[in-house]
Amino acid sequence: MFASAALFTVAALAPSALANLYTTAPVATTSWAANTPQTISWQDDGTSPNLTSLGPCAVSVYVGNQIQQTLVQNIVPSVDVSTTSSIVFSPDPNMGENGAYYFIRFQSLSLKDASNSAYPAEAFSAKFALTGMTGTFNSTVSAQIAAASGSTSASTSGSSSGASTTNAATTSNTASKTSSSSSKAASATTSAKAANGAISIAAGAFTGIAGAAVAFLAATLL
């Protein structure tokens, strides 16, 4: 059961054709308890273009790596990130296991990837930890997590009722995307933010398996 109710907290936000969304919570040091209200927050990173271009986004919890990601909980189907700065949700304990495997993905409902219009613009939080979890990752999801961490830290039980299959979780394979935004993804501004546990990624930065943009995302999801 991945879906859960989400409450909106409305706040003014500024203006992103390149998905310049800087996630202020969760960050890499975040540890949230399941079944407890938690706040996801974000802001414009101060670079052009602005959040208005990113506009309404679907917001979800994912696990995985820079090439393959699996949806484990839908948070909201649409929130305008240019007019709202935070949402509150309760992590579903059934989505997976205890550990720092999780990240938030923002997917624009209108803006397309700057380098490949077949894909939506996206932005990501840093990986964060969840506790009080009761789910089990199946073998496919465990392999994705292991590929990101270089270990088998997640369960590899292969249970058919694991987090990625109980509620038809979606796997997104982005290996076919190609990046043309490496200079922006590798900028000093975004690199510094990644070091603080939050990331702001150009729409084309999560595309492809080569180049500085992928290296930047890989460093965050490892």
MDAnalysis code that builds the backbone (N, CA, C; Angstrom):
import MDAnalysis as mda
import numpy as np

u = mda.Universe.empty(666, n_residues=222, atom_resindex=np.repeat(np.arange(222), 3), trajectory=True)
u.add_TopologyAttr("name", ["N", "CA", "C"] * 222)
u.add_TopologyAttr("resid", np.arange(1, 223))
u.add_TopologyAttr("resname", ["MET", "PHE", "ALA", "SER", "ALA", "ALA", "LEU", "PHE", "THR", "VAL", "ALA", "ALA", "LEU", "ALA", "PRO", "SER", "ALA", "LEU", "ALA", "ASN", "LEU", "TYR", "THR", "THR", "ALA", "PRO", "VAL", "ALA", "THR", "THR", "SER", "TRP", "ALA", "ALA", "ASN", "THR", "PRO", "GLN", "THR", "ILE", "SER", "TRP", "GLN", "ASP", "ASP", "GLY", "THR", "SER", "PRO", "ASN", "LEU", "THR", "SER", "LEU", "GLY", "PRO", "CYS", "ALA", "VAL", "SER", "VAL", "TYR", "VAL", "GLY", "ASN", "GLN", "ILE", "GLN", "GLN", "THR", "LEU", "VAL", "GLN", "ASN", "ILE", "VAL", "PRO", "SER", "VAL", "ASP", "VAL", "SER", "THR", "THR", "SER", "SER", "ILE", "VAL", "PHE", "SER", "PRO", "ASP", "PRO", "ASN", "MET", "GLY", "GLU", "ASN", "GLY", "ALA", "TYR", "TYR", "PHE", "ILE", "ARG", "PHE", "GLN", "SER", "LEU", "SER", "LEU", "LYS", "ASP", "ALA", "SER", "ASN", "SER", "ALA", "TYR", "PRO", "ALA", "GLU", "ALA", "PHE", "SER", "ALA", "LYS", "PHE", "ALA", "LEU", "THR", "GLY", "MET", "THR", "GLY", "THR", "PHE", "ASN", "SER", "THR", "VAL", "SER", "ALA", "GLN", "ILE", "ALA", "ALA", "ALA", "SER", "GLY", "SER", "THR", "SER", "ALA", "SER", "THR", "SER", "GLY", "SER", "SER", "SER", "GLY", "ALA", "SER", "THR", "THR", "ASN", "ALA", "ALA", "THR", "THR", "SER", "ASN", "THR", "ALA", "SER", "LYS", "THR", "SER", "SER", "SER", "SER", "SER", "LYS", "ALA", "ALA", "SER", "ALA", "THR", "THR", "SER", "ALA", "LYS", "ALA", "ALA", "ASN", "GLY", "ALA", "ILE", "SER", "ILE", "ALA", "ALA", "GLY", "ALA", "PHE", "THR", "GLY", "ILE", "ALA", "GLY", "ALA", "ALA", "VAL", "ALA", "PHE", "LEU", "ALA", "ALA", "THR", "LEU", "LEU"])
u.atoms.positions = np.array([
    [0.844, -1.180, 0.000],
    [0.000, 0.000, 0.000],
    [0.881, 1.232, 0.000],
    [1.024, 1.864, -1.144],
    [1.974, 2.952, -1.246],
    [1.326, 4.318, -1.123],
    [0.065, 4.429, -1.465],
    [-0.552, 5.742, -1.467],
    [-0.926, 6.147, -0.054],
    [-0.800, 7.415, 0.267],
    [-1.233, 7.917, 1.560],
    [-1.740, 9.329, 1.380],
    [-2.567, 9.779, 2.339],
    [-3.098, 11.126, 2.247],
    [-1.986, 12.128, 2.461],
    [-2.075, 13.235, 1.768],
    [-1.074, 14.293, 1.919],
    [-1.789, 15.601, 2.190],
    [-1.259, 16.368, 3.120],
    [-1.816, 17.656, 3.458],
    [-0.945, 18.735, 2.855],
    [-1.546, 19.787, 2.318],
    [-0.805, 20.871, 1.699],
    [-0.646, 22.023, 2.681],
    [0.543, 22.572, 2.744],
    [0.744, 23.814, 3.462],
    [1.153, 24.843, 2.429],
    [0.309, 25.828, 2.226],
    [0.522, 26.781, 1.148],
    [1.431, 27.909, 1.621],
    [2.411, 28.222, 0.768],
    [3.307, 29.336, 1.055],
    [3.776, 29.918, -0.253],
    [4.082, 31.192, -0.247],
    [4.543, 31.842, -1.470],
    [5.915, 31.336, -1.827],
    [6.112, 31.124, -3.110],
    [7.422, 30.688, -3.593],
    [7.727, 31.421, -4.876],
    [8.975, 31.523, -5.153],
    [9.369, 32.148, -6.396],
    [9.396, 31.150, -7.520],
    [9.786, 31.534, -8.578],
    [9.835, 30.992, -9.902],
    [10.701, 29.795, -10.120],
    [10.862, 27.192, -13.459],
    [12.204, 26.701, -13.663],
    [12.157, 25.910, -14.910],
    [12.594, 26.451, -15.931],
    [12.581, 25.630, -17.134],
    [13.606, 24.536, -17.050],
    [14.566, 24.650, -16.153],
    [15.549, 23.592, -15.969],
    [15.393, 22.943, -14.605],
    [14.187, 23.027, -14.055],
    [13.857, 22.359, -12.799],
    [14.812, 22.717, -11.684],
    [15.007, 24.015, -11.468],
    [15.915, 24.458, -10.421],
    [15.214, 24.479, -9.077],
    [14.870, 23.306, -8.598],
    [14.173, 23.141, -7.337],
    [15.162, 22.593, -6.320],
    [15.323, 23.343, -5.224],
    [16.262, 22.972, -4.177],
    [15.482, 22.420, -2.998],
    [15.646, 21.140, -2.705],
    [14.899, 20.494, -1.632],
    [15.558, 20.803, -0.289],
    [14.828, 21.447, 0.596],
    [15.357, 21.784, 1.916],
    [15.014, 20.736, 2.961],
    [14.051, 19.879, 2.682],
    [13.726, 18.726, 3.534],
    [12.975, 17.720, 2.668],
    [13.401, 16.473, 2.678],
    [14.471, 15.889, 3.487],
    [15.860, 16.184, 2.907],
    [16.874, 16.021, 3.771],
    [18.263, 16.118, 3.345],
    [18.955, 14.809, 3.715],
    [20.241, 14.712, 3.429],
    [20.954, 13.443, 3.600],
    [20.994, 12.962, 5.047],
    [20.858, 13.874, 6.001],
    [20.892, 13.482, 7.418],
    [19.503, 13.236, 7.982],
    [18.479, 13.361, 7.166],
    [17.100, 13.207, 7.637],
    [16.779, 11.759, 7.959],
    [16.103, 11.554, 9.083],
    [15.561, 10.243, 9.439],
    [14.121, 10.460, 9.891],
    [13.183, 9.919, 9.130],
    [11.770, 10.092, 9.428],
    [11.161, 8.777, 9.893],
    [10.188, 8.868, 10.806],
    [9.477, 7.697, 11.290],
    [8.226, 7.483, 10.441],
    [7.957, 6.222, 10.142],
    [6.761, 5.878, 9.382],
    [5.510, 6.223, 10.181],
    [4.419, 6.442, 9.455],
    [3.122, 6.748, 10.055],
    [3.136, 7.997, 10.925],
    [4.086, 8.893, 10.648],
    [4.188, 10.156, 11.382],
    [4.222, 11.287, 10.366],
    [3.439, 12.343, 10.556],
    [3.440, 13.448, 9.586],
    [4.843, 14.037, 9.406],
    [5.270, 14.142, 8.158],
    [6.591, 14.685, 7.822],
    [6.415, 15.746, 6.742],
    [7.280, 16.740, 6.782],
    [7.162, 17.863, 5.854],
    [8.247, 17.825, 4.792],
    [7.830, 17.796, 3.545],
    [8.739, 17.966, 2.410],
    [8.711, 19.442, 2.042],
    [9.878, 20.074, 1.961],
    [9.916, 21.500, 1.631],
    [10.960, 21.774, 0.564],
    [10.772, 22.870, -0.151],
    [11.674, 23.207, -1.250],
    [11.666, 24.713, -1.480],
    [12.606, 25.164, -2.284],
    [12.680, 26.573, -2.659],
    [13.373, 26.694, -4.002],
    [13.243, 27.862, -4.591],
    [13.985, 28.155, -5.815],
    [15.463, 28.245, -5.458],
    [16.331, 27.757, -6.340],
    [17.753, 27.787, -6.024],
    [18.423, 29.089, -6.434],
    [17.655, 30.036, -6.938],
    [18.197, 31.335, -7.258],
    [18.811, 31.460, -8.632],
    [18.751, 30.403, -9.416],
    [19.290, 30.463, -10.769],
    [18.141, 30.493, -11.768],
    [18.451, 30.972, -12.947],
    [17.445, 31.099, -13.996],
    [17.449, 29.837, -14.863],
    [16.261, 29.398, -15.323],
    [14.912, 29.936, -15.150],
    [14.304, 29.572, -13.791],
    [13.027, 29.903, -13.589],
    [12.457, 29.788, -12.258],
    [11.439, 28.662, -12.117],
    [10.911, 28.521, -10.888],
    [9.999, 27.420, -10.578],
    [8.660, 27.527, -11.289],
    [8.307, 28.704, -11.746],
    [7.042, 28.856, -12.467],
    [7.007, 27.958, -13.695],
    [8.129, 27.817, -14.352],
    [8.191, 26.963, -15.540],
    [8.026, 25.495, -15.186],
    [8.528, 25.103, -14.027],
    [8.361, 23.714, -13.575],
    [6.905, 23.451, -13.255],
    [6.260, 24.414, -12.580],
    [4.815, 24.383, -12.378],
    [4.303, 23.197, -11.581],
    [3.093, 22.706, -11.912],
    [2.516, 21.568, -11.200],
    [3.375, 20.315, -11.359],
    [3.599, 19.630, -10.255],
    [4.427, 18.419, -10.259],
    [3.747, 17.298, -9.484],
    [3.968, 16.082, -9.933],
    [3.644, 14.914, -9.126],
    [4.806, 14.699, -8.173],
    [4.505, 14.401, -6.918],
    [5.546, 14.201, -5.915],
    [5.392, 12.805, -5.329],
    [6.493, 12.053, -5.321],
    [6.444, 10.666, -4.874],
    [7.731, 10.277, -4.170],
    [7.670, 9.161, -3.440],
    [8.853, 8.579, -2.818],
    [9.354, 7.457, -3.718],
    [10.657, 7.457, -3.966],
    [11.283, 6.441, -4.801],
    [12.467, 5.813, -4.074],
    [12.869, 4.642, -4.562],
    [14.145, 4.031, -4.216],
    [14.817, 3.655, -5.532],
    [16.107, 3.357, -5.475],
    [16.803, 2.937, -6.683],
    [18.124, 3.638, -6.860],
    [18.496, 3.834, -8.118],
    [19.791, 4.424, -8.433],
    [19.632, 5.409, -9.582],
    [20.739, 5.887, -10.139],
    [20.662, 6.921, -11.163],
    [20.126, 6.426, -12.497],
    [20.053, 5.116, -12.697],
    [19.563, 4.564, -13.956],
    [18.157, 3.995, -13.815],
    [17.891, 3.293, -12.721],
    [16.581, 2.699, -12.500],
    [16.044, 3.116, -11.138],
    [14.774, 3.508, -11.118],
    [14.133, 3.940, -9.890],
    [12.766, 3.294, -9.791],
    [12.355, 2.985, -8.572],
    [11.057, 2.360, -8.352],
    [10.204, 3.210, -7.425],
    [8.998, 3.512, -7.868],
    [8.032, 4.244, -7.066],
    [7.558, 3.359, -5.915],
    [7.617, 3.882, -4.701],
    [7.132, 3.115, -3.557],
    [5.991, 3.797, -2.824],
    [5.826, 5.103, -2.993],
    [4.668, 5.782, -2.411],
    [4.340, 7.053, -3.186],
    [3.109, 7.119, -3.659],
    [2.606, 8.366, -4.233],
    [2.275, 9.318, -3.098],
    [2.728, 10.554, -3.212],
    [2.423, 11.544, -2.172],
    [1.291, 12.450, -2.629],
    [1.501, 13.165, -3.740],
    [0.430, 13.986, -4.325],
    [0.516, 13.881, -5.838],
    [-0.626, 13.845, -6.521],
    [-0.604, 13.770, -7.976],
    [-0.238, 15.086, -8.626],
    [-0.459, 16.203, -7.904],
    [-0.146, 17.501, -8.491],
    [-0.045, 18.560, -7.404],
    [1.057, 19.294, -7.415],
    [1.219, 20.467, -6.571],
    [2.051, 21.474, -7.355],
    [1.614, 22.720, -7.367],
    [2.344, 23.754, -8.090],
    [3.510, 24.210, -7.218],
    [4.705, 23.839, -7.601],
    [5.879, 24.132, -6.787],
    [6.261, 25.601, -6.812],
    [5.629, 26.385, -7.691],
    [5.918, 27.810, -7.744],
    [5.054, 28.604, -6.778],
    [3.951, 28.027, -6.307],
    [3.057, 28.727, -5.390],
    [2.944, 28.045, -4.036],
    [3.503, 26.867, -3.921],
    [3.494, 26.104, -2.673],
    [4.929, 25.717, -2.347],
    [5.304, 25.800, -1.091],
    [6.690, 25.514, -0.719],
    [6.840, 24.277, 0.135],
    [5.744, 23.621, 0.499],
    [5.867, 22.416, 1.314],
    [4.593, 21.596, 1.245],
    [4.722, 20.315, 1.498],
    [3.586, 19.410, 1.659],
    [3.886, 18.488, 2.831],
    [2.835, 18.020, 3.479],
    [2.979, 17.128, 4.627],
    [2.389, 15.767, 4.266],
    [3.114, 14.722, 4.564],
    [2.613, 13.376, 4.310],
    [3.113, 12.446, 5.403],
    [2.509, 11.268, 5.485],
    [2.943, 10.248, 6.439],
    [3.528, 9.075, 5.666],
    [4.809, 8.759, 5.866],
    [5.411, 7.623, 5.169],
    [4.676, 6.324, 5.488],
    [4.335, 5.594, 4.459],
    [3.655, 4.304, 4.611],
    [4.667, 3.253, 5.045],
    [4.484, 2.625, 6.202],
    [5.465, 1.632, 6.657],
    [5.574, 0.419, 5.755],
    [4.540, 0.178, 4.932],
    [4.543, -0.988, 4.054],
    [5.371, -0.798, 2.795],
    [5.867, 0.424, 2.549],
    [6.552, 0.672, 1.279],
    [7.923, 0.017, 1.191],
    [8.529, -0.339, 2.316],
    [9.868, -0.909, 2.251],
    [10.469, -1.162, 3.614],
    [11.775, -1.178, 3.661],
    [12.523, -1.550, 4.857],
    [13.149, -0.334, 5.526],
    [13.578, -0.509, 6.774],
    [14.311, 0.534, 7.465],
    [15.629, 0.806, 6.751],
    [15.991, 2.071, 6.625],
    [17.268, 2.400, 6.014],
    [17.215, 3.671, 5.207],
    [18.388, 4.135, 4.811],
    [18.514, 5.381, 4.031],
    [18.472, 5.072, 2.537],
    [17.342, 4.529, 2.087],
    [17.177, 4.109, 0.697],
    [16.282, 5.044, -0.103],
    [15.656, 6.002, 0.530],
    [14.528, 6.705, -0.048],
    [14.896, 8.116, -0.522],
    [14.212, 8.584, -1.565],
    [14.360, 9.963, -1.997],
    [13.045, 10.434, -2.609],
    [12.880, 11.751, -2.632],
    [11.674, 12.363, -3.190],
    [11.938, 12.750, -4.637],
    [11.001, 12.429, -5.510],
    [11.107, 12.818, -6.908],
    [9.955, 13.746, -7.271],
    [10.310, 14.904, -7.836],
    [9.337, 15.857, -8.365],
    [9.324, 15.685, -9.883],
    [8.150, 15.440, -10.449],
    [8.042, 15.261, -11.895],
    [7.038, 16.259, -12.449],
    [7.529, 17.163, -13.278],
    [6.656, 18.195, -13.833],
    [5.572, 17.587, -14.716],
    [4.378, 18.123, -14.597],
    [3.259, 17.655, -15.408],
    [3.153, 18.390, -16.734],
    [3.939, 19.455, -16.889],
    [3.849, 20.247, -18.120],
    [5.199, 20.511, -18.775],
    [6.227, 20.731, -17.985],
    [7.540, 21.052, -18.535],
    [8.264, 19.787, -18.981],
    [8.859, 19.847, -20.164],
    [9.591, 18.707, -20.691],
    [11.084, 18.862, -20.433],
    [11.777, 17.734, -20.459],
    [13.223, 17.717, -20.319],
    [13.843, 18.603, -21.399],
    [14.774, 19.438, -20.994],
    [15.371, 20.387, -21.932],
    [16.145, 19.709, -23.048],
    [16.675, 18.510, -22.799],
    [17.475, 17.830, -23.809],
    [16.729, 16.728, -24.541],
    [15.562, 16.323, -24.016],
    [14.784, 15.277, -24.670],
    [13.322, 15.475, -24.309],
    [12.557, 16.021, -25.216],
    [11.169, 16.381, -24.941],
    [10.246, 15.180, -24.741],
    [10.773, 13.988, -24.922],
    [9.963, 12.791, -24.671],
    [9.810, 12.526, -23.178],
    [10.612, 13.223, -22.371],
    [10.609, 12.985, -20.931],
    [10.243, 14.260, -20.180],
    [9.603, 14.107, -19.028],
    [9.272, 15.293, -18.224],
    [10.498, 15.813, -17.483],
    [10.445, 17.089, -17.120],
    [11.477, 17.655, -16.253],
    [11.304, 17.063, -14.855],
    [12.419, 16.815, -14.189],
    [12.379, 16.201, -12.871],
    [13.380, 16.867, -11.940],
    [13.125, 16.753, -10.635],
    [14.056, 17.213, -9.615],
    [13.981, 16.232, -8.459],
    [15.054, 16.150, -7.661],
    [15.185, 15.106, -6.655],
    [15.705, 15.644, -5.334],
    [15.294, 15.006, -4.253],
    [15.899, 15.282, -2.952],
    [17.120, 14.391, -2.792],
    [17.866, 14.613, -1.715],
    [18.912, 13.671, -1.338],
    [18.249, 12.412, -0.781],
    [19.006, 11.330, -0.680],
    [18.501, 10.134, -0.030],
    [18.361, 10.383, 1.467],
    [17.311, 9.809, 2.052],
    [17.071, 9.965, 3.484],
    [16.632, 8.630, 4.067],
    [16.619, 8.546, 5.396],
    [16.296, 7.294, 6.084],
    [14.851, 7.282, 6.567],
    [14.269, 6.095, 6.585],
    [12.969, 5.868, 7.197],
    [13.102, 4.779, 8.251],
    [12.416, 4.965, 9.372],
    [12.414, 3.976, 10.446],
    [10.980, 3.530, 10.716],
    [10.829, 2.435, 11.438],
    [9.509, 1.911, 11.734],
    [8.849, 1.272, 10.536],
    [9.658, 0.864, 9.561],
    [9.127, 0.270, 8.339],
    [8.825, -1.207, 8.537],
    [7.792, -1.695, 7.872],
    [7.383, -3.094, 7.999],
    [7.387, -3.839, 6.668],
    [7.693, -3.147, 5.577],
    [7.686, -3.774, 4.261],
    [8.964, -4.534, 3.972],
    [8.990, -5.197, 2.833],
    [10.158, -5.948, 2.369],
    [10.385, -5.641, 0.905],
    [11.599, -5.316, 0.544],
    [11.928, -5.090, -0.850],
    [12.034, -6.424, -1.581],
    [11.515, -6.486, -2.795],
    [11.697, -7.701, -3.575],
    [13.085, -7.691, -4.217],
    [13.415, -8.725, -4.923],
    [14.768, -8.879, -5.455],
    [15.120, -7.804, -6.475],
    [14.127, -7.376, -7.268],
    [14.390, -6.347, -8.277],
    [14.772, -5.028, -7.626],
    [13.991, -4.612, -6.629],
    [14.267, -3.355, -5.942],
    [15.558, -3.449, -5.147],
    [15.792, -4.588, -4.511],
    [17.030, -4.777, -3.756],
    [18.248, -4.642, -4.664],
    [18.126, -5.141, -5.892],
    [19.236, -5.036, -6.841],
    [19.469, -3.588, -7.235],
    [18.398, -2.820, -7.402],
    [18.546, -1.397, -7.721],
    [19.247, -0.659, -6.584],
    [18.835, -0.956, -5.358],
    [19.445, -0.307, -4.197],
    [20.903, -0.716, -4.066],
    [21.182, -2.006, -4.287],
    [22.555, -2.487, -4.202],
    [23.434, -1.832, -5.258],
    [22.870, -1.582, -6.434],
    [23.638, -0.935, -7.498],
    [24.015, 0.485, -7.115],
    [23.148, 1.129, -6.335],
    [23.434, 2.491, -5.895],
    [24.447, 2.521, -4.764],
    [24.374, 1.535, -3.879],
    [25.230, 1.543, -2.694],
    [26.488, 0.708, -2.857],
    [26.507, -0.140, -3.881],
    [27.652, -1.022, -4.069],
    [27.669, -2.167, -3.093],
    [26.501, -2.445, -2.487],
    [26.417, -3.530, -1.507],
    [25.047, -4.160, -1.605],
    [24.792, -5.145, -0.769],
    [23.479, -5.783, -0.702],
    [22.839, -5.426, 0.622],
    [22.819, -4.133, 0.919],
    [22.321, -3.667, 2.209],
    [20.824, -3.877, 2.365],
    [20.083, -3.912, 1.261],
    [18.658, -4.155, 1.331],
    [18.390, -5.641, 1.158],
    [17.224, -6.064, 1.623],
    [16.859, -7.473, 1.544],
    [16.817, -7.948, 0.105],
    [17.238, -9.175, -0.136],
    [17.150, -9.770, -1.470],
    [16.295, -11.029, -1.422],
    [15.248, -10.965, -0.586],
    [14.405, -12.144, -0.390],
    [13.613, -12.505, -1.627],
    [13.328, -11.518, -2.489],
    [12.588, -11.793, -3.714],
    [11.114, -12.009, -3.487],
    [10.600, -11.581, -2.342],
    [9.194, -11.756, -2.038],
    [8.317, -11.093, -3.081],
    [7.302, -11.794, -3.558],
    [6.412, -11.231, -4.569],
    [5.504, -10.175, -3.979],
    [5.434, -10.092, -2.660],
    [4.594, -9.075, -2.035],
    [5.437, -7.943, -1.474],
    [6.648, -7.780, -2.002],
    [7.556, -6.748, -1.531],
    [7.101, -5.361, -1.916],
    [7.881, -4.387, -1.483],
    [7.480, -2.990, -1.610],
    [7.219, -2.583, -3.041],
    [7.924, -3.160, -3.998],
    [7.773, -2.685, -5.369],
    [6.627, -3.347, -6.109],
    [5.988, -4.353, -5.495],
    [4.933, -5.062, -6.209],
    [3.592, -5.045, -5.504],
    [3.567, -4.778, -4.205],
    [2.312, -4.830, -3.469],
    [1.260, -3.917, -4.072],
    [1.701, -2.755, -4.538],
    [0.733, -1.806, -5.088],
    [1.173, -1.333, -6.470],
    [1.674, -2.274, -7.260],
    [2.050, -1.990, -8.648],
    [3.015, -0.821, -8.746],
    [4.083, -0.871, -7.982],
    [5.083, 0.197, -8.047],
    [5.652, 0.291, -9.446],
    [6.049, 1.495, -9.828],
    [6.513, 1.756, -11.175],
    [8.013, 1.883, -11.218],
    [8.663, 1.133, -12.118],
    [10.095, 1.258, -12.318],
    [10.354, 2.157, -13.510],
    [11.229, 3.135, -13.315],
    [11.559, 4.083, -14.376],
    [12.978, 3.847, -14.834],
    [13.144, 3.441, -16.103],
    [14.471, 3.211, -16.663],
    [14.854, 4.419, -17.492],
    [15.891, 5.118, -17.065],
    [16.287, 6.350, -17.734],
    [17.582, 6.213, -18.501],
    [18.020, 4.987, -18.752],
    [19.295, 4.783, -19.433],
    [19.295, 5.351, -20.837],
    [18.115, 5.469, -21.453],
    [18.055, 5.942, -22.839],
    [18.083, 7.451, -22.951],
    [17.960, 8.160, -21.821],
    [17.991, 9.613, -21.872],
    [19.418, 10.099, -22.080],
    [19.565, 11.190, -22.795],
    [20.886, 11.767, -23.012],
    [20.913, 13.175, -22.480],
    [22.021, 13.548, -21.833],
    [22.101, 14.833, -21.159],
    [22.826, 15.871, -21.990],
    [22.276, 17.094, -21.959],
    [22.957, 18.222, -22.574],
    [23.112, 19.354, -21.578],
    [22.938, 19.039, -20.282],
    [22.955, 20.070, -19.259],
    [24.084, 19.858, -18.262],
    [25.187, 19.260, -18.672],
    [26.239, 18.906, -17.741],
    [26.857, 20.117, -17.079],
    [26.994, 21.213, -17.802],
    [27.638, 22.381, -17.213],
    [26.819, 22.930, -16.061],
    [25.487, 22.875, -16.160],
    [24.649, 23.382, -15.087],
    [24.654, 22.428, -13.911],
    [24.566, 21.106, -14.181],
    [24.537, 20.139, -13.098],
    [25.828, 20.127, -12.325],
    [26.926, 20.451, -12.986],
    [28.226, 20.412, -12.330],
    [28.654, 21.763, -11.797],
    [27.755, 22.713, -11.744],
    [28.108, 24.046, -11.281],
    [28.472, 24.040, -9.818],
    [29.227, 25.051, -9.402],
    [29.645, 25.130, -8.009],
    [28.448, 25.260, -7.090],
    [27.406, 25.955, -7.547],
    [26.236, 26.156, -6.710],
    [25.558, 24.841, -6.392],
    [25.241, 24.048, -7.420],
    [24.540, 22.804, -7.182],
    [25.423, 21.787, -6.480],
    [26.728, 21.799, -6.744],
    [27.623, 20.875, -6.072],
    [27.662, 21.157, -4.584],
    [27.691, 22.420, -4.224],
    [27.719, 22.781, -2.815],
    [26.437, 22.355, -2.134],
    [25.309, 22.506, -2.838],
    [24.045, 22.107, -2.246],
    [23.975, 20.596, -2.079],
    [24.474, 19.850, -3.013],
    [24.480, 18.396, -2.897],
    [25.286, 17.978, -1.685],
    [26.378, 18.672, -1.425],
    [27.207, 18.345, -0.271],
    [26.459, 18.567, 1.022],
    [25.478, 19.448, 1.033],
    [24.684, 19.707, 2.218],
    [23.477, 18.801, 2.305],
    [23.352, 17.871, 1.408],
    [22.303, 16.869, 1.501],
    [21.048, 17.192, 0.740],
    [21.037, 18.204, -0.079],
    [19.878, 18.490, -0.911],
    [20.377, 18.800, -2.297],
    [19.551, 18.510, -3.317],
    [20.023, 18.707, -4.667],
    [19.056, 19.511, -5.490],
    [19.593, 20.202, -6.461],
    [18.802, 20.929, -7.445],
    [19.327, 20.519, -8.801],
    [18.480, 19.865, -9.587],
    [18.946, 19.240, -10.810],
    [18.243, 19.827, -12.010],
    [19.007, 20.160, -13.030],
    [18.414, 20.606, -14.279],
    [17.597, 19.483, -14.857],
    [16.588, 19.839, -15.640],
    [15.686, 18.822, -16.174],
    [16.436, 17.778, -16.951],
    [17.513, 18.163, -17.640],
    [18.256, 17.201, -18.432],
    [19.321, 16.489, -17.642],
    [19.505, 16.833, -16.371],
    [20.618, 16.269, -15.617],
    [20.383, 14.833, -15.231],
    [19.096, 14.422, -15.141],
    [18.833, 13.032, -14.813],
    [18.592, 12.255, -16.098],
    [19.481, 12.407, -17.068],
    [19.304, 11.737, -18.337],
    [20.627, 11.204, -18.815],
    [20.633, 9.898, -19.149],
    [21.837, 9.322, -19.711],
    [22.690, 8.630, -18.679],
    [23.734, 7.997, -19.155],
    [24.613, 7.251, -18.282],
    [26.039, 7.717, -18.429],
    [26.244, 8.887, -19.046],
    [27.585, 9.420, -19.184],
    [27.537, 10.917, -19.043],
    [28.674, 11.515, -18.700],
    [28.768, 12.957, -18.592],
    [28.686, 13.430, -17.174],
    [28.980, 14.695, -16.985],
    [29.047, 15.263, -15.646],
    [27.695, 15.302, -14.972],
    [26.599, 15.455, -15.740],
    [25.284, 15.509, -15.122],
    [24.973, 14.211, -14.411],
    [25.241, 13.083, -15.033],
    [24.986, 11.792, -14.422],
    [25.926, 11.562, -13.245],
    [27.158, 11.997, -13.394],
    [28.111, 11.854, -12.291],
    [27.619, 12.597, -11.067],
    [27.018, 13.783, -11.298],
    [26.485, 14.577, -10.208],
    [25.332, 13.848, -9.518],
    [24.373, 13.315, -10.314],
    [23.247, 12.598, -9.742],
    [23.700, 11.322, -9.073],
    [24.646, 10.617, -9.673],
    [25.138, 9.381, -9.096],
    [25.748, 9.635, -7.745],
    [26.455, 10.726, -7.585],
    [27.072, 11.049, -6.301],
    [26.029, 11.259, -5.235],
    [24.867, 11.751, -5.615],
    [23.792, 11.991, -4.653],
    [23.075, 10.713, -4.297],
    [22.836, 9.833, -5.282],
    [22.055, 8.632, -5.035],
    [22.888, 7.467, -4.547],
    [24.204, 7.613, -4.504],
    [25.029, 6.523, -3.984],
    [24.957, 6.495, -2.479],
])
